[in-house]
Amino acid sequence: MRILVVTHSLATGGTDRVAVHLANGFAQRFETVLLNVQKPVPEARLLDMIDPSVRRVSLEREKKSRALDLLTSVFDFVSEVRRLKPDLILASGNNNSLFSALGHVANPNRGRRFAVKITNPIIREKDRWFKRAFRSALYRLVLGRCSHILALSQGEALRLTELYPDLSGNIRVVQNPYVTDAMVDLCAKREAATTRRTFLAIGRLHHQKNLSLMLDAWAQANLASARLQIAGEGPLRDQLVAQAEALGIAGSVDFLGYRPNITEYLSGAHCLLL
C-alpha cells in the first residue's frame, strides 16, 4: 500500500509538524510519500525530522500566498499523483483539502481512497451568511469524495455530523499524534523544587492564536516572580513585543522564537496556556 500525505509547506505551523509525524508513523507499515507544495522553511528544520524511509516530493513553489501557491500547483500535483499512483491520498489539513481533492478527481481509480484531516472549524463564528453557505457547499464537494473524514476531537466530530448528517458514517475521531509518551515522562520528572512559576504558550505569532488576549490577561494577573514564555514565530512578533512593553510586562515575558524541539520547555513549565 502506498500513502501520499499532502501538506502545503514544511513551515513553522503545527499542521506541518503533525504531517511529518503521520508520514513517519505510516512509513513503519506502508510505503509513504510526503508531498509539500511550497518550499520548506529552513528555520522549521522539519526536514531533519523526516524518517529516511519516507519518500519526499516537493513542488518547490516560491511563497506568494497560500491560495495562489495551491492554484498554480494543481497541474504539477496531478502529474505527481499519476506518477506515484497512491492507494490513499491524505490531505493533512483544511488548507490543502480542495487542492488534494482536485488531484483525486483528476485521477479516477476505483481502488484509490481519499481522506481529509479537519484542522479548523469549517464554519466559523465570524463568518457571515454568504461565507457560511459558500464554505459549507465547497466542503461538501470535497468531503463527499472522502472515504474517511478525520476530526481531531469528539466535539469537532459532532459539529461535522450536524453540518453533514449524510456523511456521518465516514467521520472518525483521530487525535493529533503530537504529545508522545516520552514528552509525558519527561514532564513528570520535572524538578518540583523550582520556585519560580513558568507559564508556557506554543504557537505561531498570528492573529488566529489571539496571543494579544493572553498578554492582556498576563498583565492583569500580575503574578509575582512568574515568567511567561512564548515559543513560536510569526508576522505579529513586533506588534506583540510592543504590546508587552506598553503593558509594562516586558520584563516577565520571553519571546523564544521558533523551537524545533519543545520538550525541554514543556518539562520546565508549570502551566501550558492555549
N, C-alpha and C positions, 0 to 999 in steps of 0.2 A: 504494500500500500504506500502511495506517495501523497504527502500532505504539503500543501502550499499555504504558508502563513503570510498574509499581506499586511504591511504596515506603511504608513505614509513616509515616515522618516525614522532614523535611529537617532533621536534627539534627546532632550532632557526631560521629556514628559513620562508619566507613569505608564501610559498605554504602550509606548515603545519598549520600555523595560520589561513589561509583562509579556509582550510578544516574543522577546528573546527567551524568557523563562519557558514559555509554552513550546517554542521551537526546540529548545534543549531537551525538554521532557518528552516531546513526541519522538525525537531522534533516538531515544533509548529503545523504541519499539518499531519505528517505521522510518522509511526514507523521508526526510523532511527538507523542504526548501523555504528559506526566509527571503521574501522579496520586499525591498524598500523602494519607494518611488523617488524620494528626494535624497540628495547626497547626505551621508551620515554627518552628524555634528561632532567634530573631533573632541570637544571637551566632555561630551557624554561618555566616551570610552566604552560604548556598548559593544563595539566590535571585539573588544577584549573578552567580553562575557560570553560570546557565542561559542558553543561547543564545536570542536573541529569536525564532528560528524554531521553538522548542519551545513547544507549547501546554501550559499548566499548569492542572490541575484539582485543587482542594483540597477535601476533605470537612470540613476545619476542626474536627476533634474536639478537645475540651479534653483535656489529658493526665490520664488516670486510671491505667490500666495498659494495657500493650500488648494483652493478651488482651481486655480489656473494650472498648478502642477499636475493635478489629477486629470483635468480636462485634456491637456496636451500630451498626456502619457497613455491614454486609453489604447491607442493602436499598438504601441510598443508592448503594453501589458497583454493584449490579446495575442500578439505574436509569441510572447513568452509562455502563455498558457498552452497554446497549441504545441509549442516545442516540448514543454515539460510534461504535458498530459497528466496532471494530478488527478488522484481519485477524490480528493477533498480540497476545496478552497475555503480557507478560514479568513474572514475579514476580522482583523484584530480590534476594530473599534468602529463606532458610528461614522467617523470621518472618512473611512475608506470603504464603507459598505456598498454605496451606489457604484463606485469605481469597480469593486470586486464583482458586483452583480453583473455589470456590463461585460466583464471578461467571461463570466459564466454563461451568459446569454449567447455571446458570440461564438461559443464553442460547445454546441449541443452534444451531449453524450449521456445516454441514459444511466450509465454507471457512475457519473461524476456527481458528487454531492457538494452542497454549498451551505456554509454556516456563518452566522454573524454574531459577534460578541457585542452586546449593548453596553457601552461605557458611559453614556449620558442619557438622561431622560429624552425621549422623542418629543414629547410635548412639554414645554417649559412654562412656568407661571407667567413670565413676562411676555410671552407670545400673544399677539392679537389674533382675532378670529381667522383672518385670512391666512396668516402664517401657520396657525394650528391646522387649518384644513389642508394647506399645501403639504406640510410636513407629514401629516397623517396619511395622505394619499400616496406621497412619494415612498414612504417607508413600507406601506402596504405592498407596493410593487416589488420592493426589494425583499422583504421578509416572506412574501408569498412564494418565493423561489427556494426558501431555506428548508433543509431537512432538519436543522437544529437552530433555534434562536436562544442564545446563551445570555442569561441575566446574571448579574453579579450578586443579587440578594433576593430573598423571598418577596420583599416589598416591591422591588422592580418587576419581578415576575408577575405579581398581582396587577400592577399598573399596565403591563403589556397585555395581560389577559383581558382587562377591562376595555382596552383600546381595540384589540383584535381578538375577540372571543372565538372566531372561527379558526384561529391559528394556535389556540391554547395547547393543542396536542403536541406541538413542536417546541414549546418553551421549556427550557431546562435551567435550573439554578446551578451555576458553577462559579464558586468564589475565586477571586484572583489568587493565583499561586505565588504570592509575593512574600508573605511573612513565613519564613521557614522555621523548622524545628531548631536549627542552630541559632537563629536570632532569639527565639524564646528562651533557650537555655542560657545564652549569654546575658540576656537581660535579667534573668532570675538570679544570676550570680553577681549582680551589681553590688558594689560596696554600700552597705546600709549605713555606714558611718558618715557618709557625705552630709555635711551640714547645710551647704548652700543648695537650695532647691533650684532645679533646672527644668524649664519648660521648653519643649521642642515642637517646631512646626516644620513639616516637609511638604514642598510643592513648588510649582512654578510661580514666579512673581508675576501673576497675571490676574486680571480683574475677576476671572471665574473663581479664583480661590478666596477672594474677599479678605485678604490679609490686612487691609486697611481697618476693617472692623476689629480684627484681633488686636491691632496696635492701640486702638481707642480703648478696648477693654483692659489691655495691659496697663495703660496709663491710669485708668480708674481704679484698678485693683490695688496699685501702689504696694506691691509685695516687697517688704524689706529684705535685702540681701539675696533676692532671687534673680535669676537670669533667664532671658528668653532667647533661644537660638532658632534661627530661621535658615533651613537648608534648602536651597533652590536658587535658580537664576531666571531672569525674565525681563520683559520690557518695562516693568514698573519699579525696577530696583531704585533708581534715583528718586522717584516720587515717594516711595516708602521710607527711604533713608531720610528724606526731607521731613516727612510726617513725624518720624520718631524724634527728630531734633526739635520740631515745633512743639511736640507734646512734652518735651523735657525728659524723655526716657531713653535717649540715645546711649547713655552710659550703661544701661542694663539690657540692651538688645544687641545681639551679634548676628550680622548677616554673613552666613558661612559660604554663600555661593553654592554652585552645584557640587554635590558629593557623590561619586560613583558608588561608594560603599557607605551606607548609612548606619550599619550595625553598631559601630563604636559610639555613635551619638545616641542611638536608642538605648544602649546599655548604660549610658551615663545620665539619662534623663529620668525625672520623677513623673513627668506627665507629658502626654502627647496631645497637642492641640490640632484639631481638624476643623 
